[in-house]
Amino acid sequence: MPTRGDRHLRAMQLAKQLVALGARLKTIHLITGIPPRQVQSLFFPDAHTIPRGRALIRPSGTTAPTSSCGPTPAPLAPGTASCATRGLAAGEALVFAYRAYQAATLPPYRISLDRAFNLVSYIDGIWLASAPTMSVLTCPGCGCEFIAAVGTVTHRGEPCPFCKLLERFHLDHRIQASYPARPALDKTERQLGMLALFHKLGPGAEGDSPSE
């Protein structure tokens, strides 16, 4: 059974990874339980280096913003769920899934770690939410996974956000800059790729980033 010291060390290691991915103090606090002032003193001795910006946290009792629905790049949200089934805690699963998202797209990344945290909160009903208000659906047409409000039903022939992106890919340079062109993978190959990436980026791997 993990001791209190083990849990504290694990929280510190997770906080370090979140800092490296650009998470804000409040996000790190909610995921790890470490007080914001302690996070600042340990990882941001220079207050000017603290990530700034509009908070994504919404008051309790409100629903998730509809702007969260749509083409969130896989394997961000689905990857978080698959990691949880492998025994990772929610925060560790978020870190893994966000790194997988970075590996699947090109910088500058359109979704920040804080935005990913926001999405996962409303999908899993944790951190910012008391119950799930969003879900991950699979398009019956292209097979891509996307995020929509809980209760949304997919219909064959109705394009999902990724179907629309695929239609515009060869015409929109902004989309091409964010999503590198690559051959389509069948489901088995994609699962094997996710498994290999899990071993590379998981808690037992050396280094704190995919490049290490």
Secondary structure, DSSP 8 states (H G I E B T S, - for coil): ---HHHHHHHHHHHHHHHHHTT--HHHHHHHH---HHHHHHHH-SSGGGS--S------TT----GGGSB---TTHHHHHHHHHTTT--HHHHHHHHHHHHHHHS-SS-SS-HHHHHHHHHHHHT-TT-SS--EEEEE-TTT--EEEEETT----TTS--HHHHHHHHTTT-HHHHHHS-------HHHHHHHHHHHHHHHSTTSSSSSTT-
